[in-house]
Structures are given as structure tokens and as C-alpha cells.
Amino acid sequence: MILSARNQLKGVVKSITKGAINNEVVIELPGGTLITSIITQGACKALKLKKGKTAYAIIKASNVLIGVDE
């Protein structure tokens, strides 16, 4: 797999929560950090995701927003 996205974080699927249309997928990275993504059920099926499977969180962002409390 070769992608242009620089942020490719390898981890293990910790949980999949099914919704009406989308699924919430949580990937645990080495060290215990959790990354959560909402993807379609179709994508989840096509990727054959299941708890314990190795997967990548791939982050491609043109902008990073920063906020502060007033």
C-alpha cells in the first residue's frame, strides 16, 4: 500500500460499533492511544474489519484548526 498521506498510523481494531448507516471504528495504536473513525458499513465490510485485525488510520488534512477558550 502506497499513499500520499504522510500520517499512516498502524494499529489494531479495538472495537466496531454498528449504526444505522455508519460504523464507529476504534483503532488502538502501540502505546495505547485510540483513534476513532466513522466509516460506512459498506467500507467496513469491504475492508473485512473485525476486532483484533491490523489496520491503519490514515490522516490527510490540508488544514489544521486551532481553538482556545475565551
PDB file of N, CA, C and O in Angstrom:
ATOM      1  N   MET A   1       0.847  -1.169   0.000  1.00  0.00           N
ATOM      2  CA  MET A   1       0.000   0.000   0.000  1.00  0.00           C
ATOM      3  C   MET A   1       0.896   1.236   0.000  1.00  0.00           C
ATOM      4  O   MET A   1       1.706   1.417   0.909  1.00  0.00           O
ATOM      5  N   ILE A   2       0.754   2.073  -1.003  1.00  0.00           N
ATOM      6  CA  ILE A   2       1.474   3.334  -1.073  1.00  0.00           C
ATOM      7  C   ILE A   2       0.445   4.448  -1.184  1.00  0.00           C
ATOM      8  O   ILE A   2      -0.410   4.435  -2.069  1.00  0.00           O
ATOM      9  N   LEU A   3       0.542   5.411  -0.275  1.00  0.00           N
ATOM     10  CA  LEU A   3      -0.399   6.534  -0.249  1.00  0.00           C
ATOM     11  C   LEU A   3       0.354   7.842  -0.159  1.00  0.00           C
ATOM     12  O   LEU A   3       1.503   7.873   0.283  1.00  0.00           O
ATOM     13  N   SER A   4      -0.281   8.920  -0.574  1.00  0.00           N
ATOM     14  CA  SER A   4       0.335  10.235  -0.462  1.00  0.00           C
ATOM     15  C   SER A   4       0.194  10.813   0.939  1.00  0.00           C
ATOM     16  O   SER A   4       0.937  11.725   1.301  1.00  0.00           O
ATOM     17  N   ALA A   5      -0.731  10.308   1.725  1.00  0.00           N
ATOM     18  CA  ALA A   5      -0.931  10.813   3.084  1.00  0.00           C
ATOM     19  C   ALA A   5       0.288  10.477   3.937  1.00  0.00           C
ATOM     20  O   ALA A   5       0.750   9.336   3.937  1.00  0.00           O
ATOM     21  N   ARG A   6       0.809  11.458   4.658  1.00  0.00           N
ATOM     22  CA  ARG A   6       2.001  11.262   5.470  1.00  0.00           C
ATOM     23  C   ARG A   6       1.689  10.601   6.807  1.00  0.00           C
ATOM     24  O   ARG A   6       2.540   9.911   7.368  1.00  0.00           O
ATOM     25  N   ASN A   7       0.500  10.799   7.317  1.00  0.00           N
ATOM     26  CA  ASN A   7       0.132  10.283   8.633  1.00  0.00           C
ATOM     27  C   ASN A   7      -0.560   8.934   8.487  1.00  0.00           C
ATOM     28  O   ASN A   7      -1.780   8.865   8.344  1.00  0.00           O
ATOM     29  N   GLN A   8       0.227   7.865   8.525  1.00  0.00           N
ATOM     30  CA  GLN A   8      -0.271   6.498   8.419  1.00  0.00           C
ATOM     31  C   GLN A   8       0.064   5.799   9.724  1.00  0.00           C
ATOM     32  O   GLN A   8       1.218   5.454   9.979  1.00  0.00           O
ATOM     33  N   LEU A   9      -0.951   5.593  10.546  1.00  0.00           N
ATOM     34  CA  LEU A   9      -0.759   5.075  11.890  1.00  0.00           C
ATOM     35  C   LEU A   9      -1.258   3.638  11.972  1.00  0.00           C
ATOM     36  O   LEU A   9      -2.455   3.379  11.846  1.00  0.00           O
ATOM     37  N   LYS A  10      -0.328   2.704  12.184  1.00  0.00           N
ATOM     38  CA  LYS A  10      -0.670   1.288  12.232  1.00  0.00           C
ATOM     39  C   LYS A  10      -1.113   0.911  13.637  1.00  0.00           C
ATOM     40  O   LYS A  10      -0.485   1.280  14.630  1.00  0.00           O
ATOM     41  N   GLY A  11      -2.211   0.167  13.694  1.00  0.00           N
ATOM     42  CA  GLY A  11      -2.722  -0.281  14.978  1.00  0.00           C
ATOM     43  C   GLY A  11      -3.583  -1.520  14.825  1.00  0.00           C
ATOM     44  O   GLY A  11      -3.516  -2.226  13.819  1.00  0.00           O
ATOM     45  N   VAL A  12      -4.390  -1.768  15.839  1.00  0.00           N
ATOM     46  CA  VAL A  12      -5.265  -2.935  15.875  1.00  0.00           C
ATOM     47  C   VAL A  12      -6.687  -2.470  16.136  1.00  0.00           C
ATOM     48  O   VAL A  12      -6.910  -1.605  16.983  1.00  0.00           O
ATOM     49  N   VAL A  13      -7.650  -3.034  15.420  1.00  0.00           N
ATOM     50  CA  VAL A  13      -9.054  -2.682  15.632  1.00  0.00           C
ATOM     51  C   VAL A  13      -9.456  -3.121  17.038  1.00  0.00           C
ATOM     52  O   VAL A  13      -9.428  -4.307  17.365  1.00  0.00           O
ATOM     53  N   LYS A  14      -9.829  -2.145  17.858  1.00  0.00           N
ATOM     54  CA  LYS A  14     -10.235  -2.417  19.238  1.00  0.00           C
ATOM     55  C   LYS A  14     -11.726  -2.673  19.327  1.00  0.00           C
ATOM     56  O   LYS A  14     -12.167  -3.540  20.082  1.00  0.00           O
ATOM     57  N   SER A  15     -12.516  -1.911  18.549  1.00  0.00           N
ATOM     58  CA  SER A  15     -13.966  -2.112  18.570  1.00  0.00           C
ATOM     59  C   SER A  15     -14.599  -1.571  17.301  1.00  0.00           C
ATOM     60  O   SER A  15     -14.053  -0.696  16.629  1.00  0.00           O
ATOM     61  N   ILE A  16     -15.773  -2.122  16.992  1.00  0.00           N
ATOM     62  CA  ILE A  16     -16.602  -1.642  15.891  1.00  0.00           C
ATOM     63  C   ILE A  16     -18.020  -1.533  16.439  1.00  0.00           C
ATOM     64  O   ILE A  16     -18.607  -2.523  16.878  1.00  0.00           O
ATOM     65  N   THR A  17     -18.562  -0.320  16.407  1.00  0.00           N
ATOM     66  CA  THR A  17     -19.930  -0.093  16.860  1.00  0.00           C
ATOM     67  C   THR A  17     -20.794   0.190  15.647  1.00  0.00           C
ATOM     68  O   THR A  17     -20.601   1.192  14.957  1.00  0.00           O
ATOM     69  N   LYS A  18     -21.746  -0.692  15.388  1.00  0.00           N
ATOM     70  CA  LYS A  18     -22.594  -0.552  14.210  1.00  0.00           C
ATOM     71  C   LYS A  18     -23.698   0.465  14.457  1.00  0.00           C
ATOM     72  O   LYS A  18     -24.316   0.496  15.521  1.00  0.00           O
ATOM     73  N   GLY A  19     -23.928   1.294  13.446  1.00  0.00           N
ATOM     74  CA  GLY A  19     -25.020   2.253  13.469  1.00  0.00           C
ATOM     75  C   GLY A  19     -25.999   1.918  12.362  1.00  0.00           C
ATOM     76  O   GLY A  19     -25.884   0.871  11.723  1.00  0.00           O
ATOM     77  N   ALA A  20     -26.957   2.795  12.131  1.00  0.00           N
ATOM     78  CA  ALA A  20     -27.964   2.566  11.095  1.00  0.00           C
ATOM     79  C   ALA A  20     -27.332   2.557   9.699  1.00  0.00           C
ATOM     80  O   ALA A  20     -27.713   1.753   8.847  1.00  0.00           O
ATOM     81  N   ILE A  21     -26.372   3.449   9.469  1.00  0.00           N
ATOM     82  CA  ILE A  21     -25.722   3.565   8.158  1.00  0.00           C
ATOM     83  C   ILE A  21     -24.212   3.451   8.273  1.00  0.00           C
ATOM     84  O   ILE A  21     -23.563   2.825   7.435  1.00  0.00           O
ATOM     85  N   ASN A  22     -23.660   4.052   9.303  1.00  0.00           N
ATOM     86  CA  ASN A  22     -22.211   4.093   9.504  1.00  0.00           C
ATOM     87  C   ASN A  22     -21.789   3.264  10.708  1.00  0.00           C
ATOM     88  O   ASN A  22     -22.598   2.948  11.580  1.00  0.00           O
ATOM     89  N   ASN A  23     -20.519   2.921  10.736  1.00  0.00           N
ATOM     90  CA  ASN A  23     -19.933   2.224  11.876  1.00  0.00           C
ATOM     91  C   ASN A  23     -18.857   3.111  12.495  1.00  0.00           C
ATOM     92  O   ASN A  23     -18.164   3.846  11.791  1.00  0.00           O
ATOM     93  N   GLU A  24     -18.725   3.033  13.818  1.00  0.00           N
ATOM     94  CA  GLU A  24     -17.642   3.702  14.511  1.00  0.00           C
ATOM     95  C   GLU A  24     -16.550   2.669  14.736  1.00  0.00           C
ATOM     96  O   GLU A  24     -16.773   1.650  15.390  1.00  0.00           O
ATOM     97  N   VAL A  25     -15.371   2.936  14.193  1.00  0.00           N
ATOM     98  CA  VAL A  25     -14.248   2.009  14.299  1.00  0.00           C
ATOM     99  C   VAL A  25     -13.180   2.651  15.178  1.00  0.00           C
ATOM    100  O   VAL A  25     -12.767   3.785  14.934  1.00  0.00           O
ATOM    101  N   VAL A  26     -12.739   1.927  16.194  1.00  0.00           N
ATOM    102  CA  VAL A  26     -11.688   2.409  17.084  1.00  0.00           C
ATOM    103  C   VAL A  26     -10.448   1.554  16.849  1.00  0.00           C
ATOM    104  O   VAL A  26     -10.490   0.328  16.944  1.00  0.00           O
ATOM    105  N   ILE A  27      -9.340   2.233  16.538  1.00  0.00           N
ATOM    106  CA  ILE A  27      -8.057   1.563  16.341  1.00  0.00           C
ATOM    107  C   ILE A  27      -7.150   1.948  17.502  1.00  0.00           C
ATOM    108  O   ILE A  27      -7.017   3.123  17.842  1.00  0.00           O
ATOM    109  N   GLU A  28      -6.527   0.936  18.104  1.00  0.00           N
ATOM    110  CA  GLU A  28      -5.577   1.179  19.189  1.00  0.00           C
ATOM    111  C   GLU A  28      -4.165   1.134  18.633  1.00  0.00           C
ATOM    112  O   GLU A  28      -3.752   0.146  18.026  1.00  0.00           O
ATOM    113  N   LEU A  29      -3.428   2.222  18.850  1.00  0.00           N
ATOM    114  CA  LEU A  29      -2.056   2.329  18.385  1.00  0.00           C
ATOM    115  C   LEU A  29      -1.114   1.760  19.436  1.00  0.00           C
ATOM    116  O   LEU A  29      -1.496   1.626  20.599  1.00  0.00           O
ATOM    117  N   PRO A  30       0.108   1.423  19.046  1.00  0.00           N
ATOM    118  CA  PRO A  30       1.086   0.998  20.044  1.00  0.00           C
ATOM    119  C   PRO A  30       1.214   2.094  21.111  1.00  0.00           C
ATOM    120  O   PRO A  30       1.296   3.276  20.777  1.00  0.00           O
ATOM    121  N   GLY A  31       1.230   1.717  22.350  1.00  0.00           N
ATOM    122  CA  GLY A  31       1.282   2.708  23.422  1.00  0.00           C
ATOM    123  C   GLY A  31      -0.083   3.015  23.995  1.00  0.00           C
ATOM    124  O   GLY A  31      -0.189   3.688  25.020  1.00  0.00           O
ATOM    125  N   GLY A  32      -1.151   2.522  23.336  1.00  0.00           N
ATOM    126  CA  GLY A  32      -2.495   2.654  23.885  1.00  0.00           C
ATOM    127  C   GLY A  32      -3.343   3.802  23.386  1.00  0.00           C
ATOM    128  O   GLY A  32      -4.513   3.898  23.756  1.00  0.00           O
ATOM    129  N   THR A  33      -2.792   4.679  22.555  1.00  0.00           N
ATOM    130  CA  THR A  33      -3.589   5.779  22.014  1.00  0.00           C
ATOM    131  C   THR A  33      -4.696   5.222  21.116  1.00  0.00           C
ATOM    132  O   THR A  33      -4.464   4.306  20.327  1.00  0.00           O
ATOM    133  N   LEU A  34      -5.904   5.787  21.246  1.00  0.00           N
ATOM    134  CA  LEU A  34      -7.040   5.340  20.448  1.00  0.00           C
ATOM    135  C   LEU A  34      -7.361   6.365  19.367  1.00  0.00           C
ATOM    136  O   LEU A  34      -7.364   7.569  19.622  1.00  0.00           O
ATOM    137  N   ILE A  35      -7.627   5.883  18.169  1.00  0.00           N
ATOM    138  CA  ILE A  35      -8.076   6.709  17.043  1.00  0.00           C
ATOM    139  C   ILE A  35      -9.460   6.206  16.662  1.00  0.00           C
ATOM    140  O   ILE A  35      -9.653   5.007  16.458  1.00  0.00           O
ATOM    141  N   THR A  36     -10.428   7.119  16.564  1.00  0.00           N
ATOM    142  CA  THR A  36     -11.795   6.748  16.216  1.00  0.00           C
ATOM    143  C   THR A  36     -12.152   7.323  14.855  1.00  0.00           C
ATOM    144  O   THR A  36     -11.849   8.479  14.562  1.00  0.00           O
ATOM    145  N   SER A  37     -12.795   6.514  14.028  1.00  0.00           N
ATOM    146  CA  SER A  37     -13.241   6.954  12.711  1.00  0.00           C
ATOM    147  C   SER A  37     -14.660   6.467  12.466  1.00  0.00           C
ATOM    148  O   SER A  37     -15.039   5.382  12.908  1.00  0.00           O
ATOM    149  N   ILE A  38     -15.427   7.262  11.770  1.00  0.00           N
ATOM    150  CA  ILE A  38     -16.770   6.881  11.347  1.00  0.00           C
ATOM    151  C   ILE A  38     -16.696   6.565   9.861  1.00  0.00           C
ATOM    152  O   ILE A  38     -16.360   7.432   9.054  1.00  0.00           O
ATOM    153  N   ILE A  39     -17.008   5.330   9.497  1.00  0.00           N
ATOM    154  CA  ILE A  39     -16.988   4.914   8.094  1.00  0.00           C
ATOM    155  C   ILE A  39     -18.294   4.199   7.769  1.00  0.00           C
ATOM    156  O   ILE A  39     -19.010   3.764   8.671  1.00  0.00           O
ATOM    157  N   THR A  40     -18.596   4.081   6.499  1.00  0.00           N
ATOM    158  CA  THR A  40     -19.829   3.411   6.106  1.00  0.00           C
ATOM    159  C   THR A  40     -19.748   1.915   6.416  1.00  0.00           C
ATOM    160  O   THR A  40     -18.661   1.346   6.517  1.00  0.00           O
ATOM    161  N   GLN A  41     -20.904   1.302   6.562  1.00  0.00           N
ATOM    162  CA  GLN A  41     -20.944  -0.142   6.768  1.00  0.00           C
ATOM    163  C   GLN A  41     -20.351  -0.862   5.561  1.00  0.00           C
ATOM    164  O   GLN A  41     -19.698  -1.896   5.704  1.00  0.00           O
ATOM    165  N   GLY A  42     -20.583  -0.309   4.371  1.00  0.00           N
ATOM    166  CA  GLY A  42     -20.033  -0.902   3.143  1.00  0.00           C
ATOM    167  C   GLY A  42     -18.519  -0.906   3.152  1.00  0.00           C
ATOM    168  O   GLY A  42     -17.901  -1.890   2.743  1.00  0.00           O
ATOM    169  N   ALA A  43     -17.907   0.183   3.612  1.00  0.00           N
ATOM    170  CA  ALA A  43     -16.452   0.260   3.693  1.00  0.00           C
ATOM    171  C   ALA A  43     -15.928  -0.727   4.726  1.00  0.00           C
ATOM    172  O   ALA A  43     -14.903  -1.375   4.514  1.00  0.00           O
ATOM    173  N   CYS A  44     -16.631  -0.837   5.837  1.00  0.00           N
ATOM    174  CA  CYS A  44     -16.235  -1.773   6.892  1.00  0.00           C
ATOM    175  C   CYS A  44     -16.248  -3.208   6.360  1.00  0.00           C
ATOM    176  O   CYS A  44     -15.352  -4.000   6.651  1.00  0.00           O
ATOM    177  N   LYS A  45     -17.265  -3.521   5.587  1.00  0.00           N
ATOM    178  CA  LYS A  45     -17.385  -4.861   5.001  1.00  0.00           C
ATOM    179  C   LYS A  45     -16.300  -5.087   3.947  1.00  0.00           C
ATOM    180  O   LYS A  45     -15.678  -6.148   3.915  1.00  0.00           O
ATOM    181  N   ALA A  46     -16.075  -4.100   3.091  1.00  0.00           N
ATOM    182  CA  ALA A  46     -15.073  -4.231   2.023  1.00  0.00           C
ATOM    183  C   ALA A  46     -13.665  -4.408   2.600  1.00  0.00           C
ATOM    184  O   ALA A  46     -12.845  -5.124   2.026  1.00  0.00           O
ATOM    185  N   LEU A  47     -13.386  -3.760   3.728  1.00  0.00           N
ATOM    186  CA  LEU A  47     -12.086  -3.868   4.371  1.00  0.00           C
ATOM    187  C   LEU A  47     -11.970  -5.108   5.259  1.00  0.00           C
ATOM    188  O   LEU A  47     -10.903  -5.414   5.791  1.00  0.00           O
ATOM    189  N   LYS A  48     -13.095  -5.812   5.405  1.00  0.00           N
ATOM    190  CA  LYS A  48     -13.154  -7.018   6.243  1.00  0.00           C
ATOM    191  C   LYS A  48     -12.654  -6.744   7.659  1.00  0.00           C
ATOM    192  O   LYS A  48     -11.905  -7.523   8.249  1.00  0.00           O
ATOM    193  N   LEU A  49     -13.109  -5.583   8.184  1.00  0.00           N
ATOM    194  CA  LEU A  49     -12.669  -5.198   9.518  1.00  0.00           C
ATOM    195  C   LEU A  49     -13.339  -6.058  10.578  1.00  0.00           C
ATOM    196  O   LEU A  49     -14.519  -6.393  10.479  1.00  0.00           O
ATOM    197  N   LYS A  50     -12.558  -6.405  11.594  1.00  0.00           N
ATOM    198  CA  LYS A  50     -13.082  -7.119  12.750  1.00  0.00           C
ATOM    199  C   LYS A  50     -12.140  -6.834  13.916  1.00  0.00           C
ATOM    200  O   LYS A  50     -10.987  -6.451  13.715  1.00  0.00           O
ATOM    201  N   LYS A  51     -12.629  -7.020  15.106  1.00  0.00           N
ATOM    202  CA  LYS A  51     -11.842  -6.775  16.300  1.00  0.00           C
ATOM    203  C   LYS A  51     -10.575  -7.629  16.260  1.00  0.00           C
ATOM    204  O   LYS A  51     -10.624  -8.826  15.977  1.00  0.00           O
ATOM    205  N   GLY A  52      -9.442  -6.988  16.548  1.00  0.00           N
ATOM    206  CA  GLY A  52      -8.164  -7.685  16.566  1.00  0.00           C
ATOM    207  C   GLY A  52      -7.389  -7.637  15.264  1.00  0.00           C
ATOM    208  O   GLY A  52      -6.220  -8.022  15.230  1.00  0.00           O
ATOM    209  N   LYS A  53      -8.020  -7.168  14.178  1.00  0.00           N
ATOM    210  CA  LYS A  53      -7.341  -7.104  12.879  1.00  0.00           C
ATOM    211  C   LYS A  53      -6.422  -5.882  12.826  1.00  0.00           C
ATOM    212  O   LYS A  53      -6.767  -4.815  13.333  1.00  0.00           O
ATOM    213  N   THR A  54      -5.265  -6.047  12.216  1.00  0.00           N
ATOM    214  CA  THR A  54      -4.360  -4.925  11.992  1.00  0.00           C
ATOM    215  C   THR A  54      -4.971  -3.994  10.947  1.00  0.00           C
ATOM    216  O   THR A  54      -5.484  -4.446   9.924  1.00  0.00           O
ATOM    217  N   ALA A  55      -4.910  -2.692  11.216  1.00  0.00           N
ATOM    218  CA  ALA A  55      -5.466  -1.697  10.297  1.00  0.00           C
ATOM    219  C   ALA A  55      -4.660  -0.411  10.443  1.00  0.00           C
ATOM    220  O   ALA A  55      -3.892  -0.250  11.392  1.00  0.00           O
ATOM    221  N   TYR A  56      -4.839   0.481   9.513  1.00  0.00           N
ATOM    222  CA  TYR A  56      -4.149   1.761   9.518  1.00  0.00           C
ATOM    223  C   TYR A  56      -5.152   2.895   9.628  1.00  0.00           C
ATOM    224  O   TYR A  56      -6.183   2.890   8.956  1.00  0.00           O
ATOM    225  N   ALA A  57      -4.850   3.862  10.474  1.00  0.00           N
ATOM    226  CA  ALA A  57      -5.581   5.131  10.491  1.00  0.00           C
ATOM    227  C   ALA A  57      -4.779   6.059   9.593  1.00  0.00           C
ATOM    228  O   ALA A  57      -3.626   6.368   9.892  1.00  0.00           O
ATOM    229  N   ILE A  58      -5.371   6.499   8.512  1.00  0.00           N
ATOM    230  CA  ILE A  58      -4.668   7.327   7.534  1.00  0.00           C
ATOM    231  C   ILE A  58      -5.291   8.717   7.567  1.00  0.00           C
ATOM    232  O   ILE A  58      -6.482   8.885   7.303  1.00  0.00           O
ATOM    233  N   ILE A  59      -4.476   9.700   7.892  1.00  0.00           N
ATOM    234  CA  ILE A  59      -4.984  11.054   8.089  1.00  0.00           C
ATOM    235  C   ILE A  59      -4.396  11.959   7.023  1.00  0.00           C
ATOM    236  O   ILE A  59      -3.178  12.112   6.928  1.00  0.00           O
ATOM    237  N   LYS A  60      -5.269  12.560   6.220  1.00  0.00           N
ATOM    238  CA  LYS A  60      -4.856  13.501   5.181  1.00  0.00           C
ATOM    239  C   LYS A  60      -5.630  14.787   5.421  1.00  0.00           C
ATOM    240  O   LYS A  60      -6.838  14.849   5.193  1.00  0.00           O
ATOM    241  N   ALA A  61      -4.936  15.795   5.876  1.00  0.00           N
ATOM    242  CA  ALA A  61      -5.612  17.053   6.180  1.00  0.00           C
ATOM    243  C   ALA A  61      -4.854  18.217   5.550  1.00  0.00           C
ATOM    244  O   ALA A  61      -3.639  18.339   5.708  1.00  0.00           O
ATOM    245  N   SER A  62      -5.575  19.058   4.846  1.00  0.00           N
ATOM    246  CA  SER A  62      -4.967  20.251   4.263  1.00  0.00           C
ATOM    247  C   SER A  62      -4.864  21.368   5.284  1.00  0.00           C
ATOM    248  O   SER A  62      -3.999  22.238   5.187  1.00  0.00           O
ATOM    249  N   ASN A  63      -5.755  21.334   6.262  1.00  0.00           N
ATOM    250  CA  ASN A  63      -5.792  22.390   7.283  1.00  0.00           C
ATOM    251  C   ASN A  63      -5.870  21.760   8.665  1.00  0.00           C
ATOM    252  O   ASN A  63      -6.534  20.743   8.864  1.00  0.00           O
ATOM    253  N   VAL A  64      -5.193  22.369   9.597  1.00  0.00           N
ATOM    254  CA  VAL A  64      -5.317  22.001  10.998  1.00  0.00           C
ATOM    255  C   VAL A  64      -5.833  23.235  11.721  1.00  0.00           C
ATOM    256  O   VAL A  64      -5.175  24.275  11.733  1.00  0.00           O
ATOM    257  N   LEU A  65      -6.998  23.120  12.318  1.00  0.00           N
ATOM    258  CA  LEU A  65      -7.605  24.237  13.033  1.00  0.00           C
ATOM    259  C   LEU A  65      -7.176  24.222  14.487  1.00  0.00           C
ATOM    260  O   LEU A  65      -7.025  23.158  15.088  1.00  0.00           O
ATOM    261  N   ILE A  66      -6.982  25.408  15.050  1.00  0.00           N
ATOM    262  CA  ILE A  66      -6.609  25.550  16.439  1.00  0.00           C
ATOM    263  C   ILE A  66      -7.616  26.463  17.109  1.00  0.00           C
ATOM    264  O   ILE A  66      -7.990  27.491  16.547  1.00  0.00           O
ATOM    265  N   GLY A  67      -8.062  26.098  18.311  1.00  0.00           N
ATOM    266  CA  GLY A  67      -9.020  26.916  19.047  1.00  0.00           C
ATOM    267  C   GLY A  67      -8.593  27.071  20.493  1.00  0.00           C
ATOM    268  O   GLY A  67      -7.813  26.275  21.015  1.00  0.00           O
ATOM    269  N   VAL A  68      -9.111  28.102  21.128  1.00  0.00           N
ATOM    270  CA  VAL A  68      -8.854  28.346  22.552  1.00  0.00           C
ATOM    271  C   VAL A  68     -10.152  28.752  23.218  1.00  0.00           C
ATOM    272  O   VAL A  68     -11.067  29.260  22.571  1.00  0.00           O
ATOM    273  N   ASP A  69     -10.220  28.521  24.535  1.00  0.00           N
ATOM    274  CA  ASP A  69     -11.348  29.019  25.304  1.00  0.00           C
ATOM    275  C   ASP A  69     -11.138  30.501  25.564  1.00  0.00           C
ATOM    276  O   ASP A  69     -10.009  30.951  25.758  1.00  0.00           O
ATOM    277  N   GLU A  70     -12.233  31.259  25.568  1.00  0.00           N
ATOM    278  CA  GLU A  70     -12.115  32.707  25.851  1.00  0.00           C
ATOM    279  C   GLU A  70     -12.090  32.954  27.321  1.00  0.00           C
ATOM    280  O   GLU A  70     -11.995  34.103  27.752  1.00  0.00           O
TER     281      GLU A  70
END
